[in-house]
Amino acid sequence: MKSLLLFLLIVLFFNACSSIATVEERITTSNKLIQEKQIKKEILHTNIFSLYSLQKTSSCNTLRVYIEGDGLSWLSRTRISNNPTPINPLAMKLFLKDKSSCKIYLARPCQYTKDSKCEKKYWTSHRYSKEVLSSYLNALDLLKQNFLNKEFELIGYSGGGAIATLISVKREDVRFLLTVAGNIDHKYWTQKHNINSLYGSLNPPQFAKSLEKIKQVHLIGEKDTIIDSSIFNSYYSYFKNTSNIKHTIFKDFTHQKGWEENWIKILNNNYLF
């Protein structure tokens, strides 16, 4: 019974509300968010997946990239979603709040797009796989060609935090890594909640040695029952040199509540970037 309740809690995290919106309704929600904000929509055709992006940028040295969470992965304990487009695209909302003139939003594979490569494993067991990571690495290369930036600041929400962390392992041009309620140790996370392992996914702690050189901050909601502080603690335990790693716990924040309304204040904090 306990494991069932925990799983249902995870499902609520994926669904973000009690009634499940259609894909068309979820896309409409996204379009309303960016209406009249002078945001450019573009599909980045990478080496594997086509990634939906939002862009507001000019010539700049540092490009800030937001990476979305896992989205609608599961409908129930036994039913996988047919489409992972998020109901509540929180990383998109944080991107839109950000006043930076050099910013990009990247959805996850198969969110907001129709892609022949889409298989359900890419939003379940293989959501942080080598193939997924390769697409993001290629996407950053494409962005760098387009905008001629020298470096990146990566911001990943929830599962996007895992992606942002894994990207940082493979690149020399990541200036800063920031995760928001980040799933940065999925092996510990699945064990903690007694749910199926993400057996086809890379796990950030595997690369602790390489990550030691990355300046990083991890933001955690005190009342987040999905990605609580123990996930960060497990990730942190893999490091010998922790001088570049910081974390902050925000009182009364949950997995989805508190971030959007406080995002400008958080970005202005002097320990970031």
ABEGO torsion letter per residue (X at the ends): XAAAAAAAAAAAAAAGBABBBBAAAAAAAAAAAABGAGBBBBBBBBAABBBBBBBBBBBBABBBBBBBBAEBABABAABBBABABBABBAAAAAAAABABABBBBBBBBGBGBBBAABBAAAABAAAABAAAAAAAAAAAAAAAAAAGBABBBBBBBEAAAAAAAAAAAABAABABBBBBGBBABAAAAAAAAGBBBBAABBBAAAAAAAAAABBBBBBBBAABAABBAAAAAAAAAABABAAABBBBBBBGBBAABGAAAAAAAAAABAABX
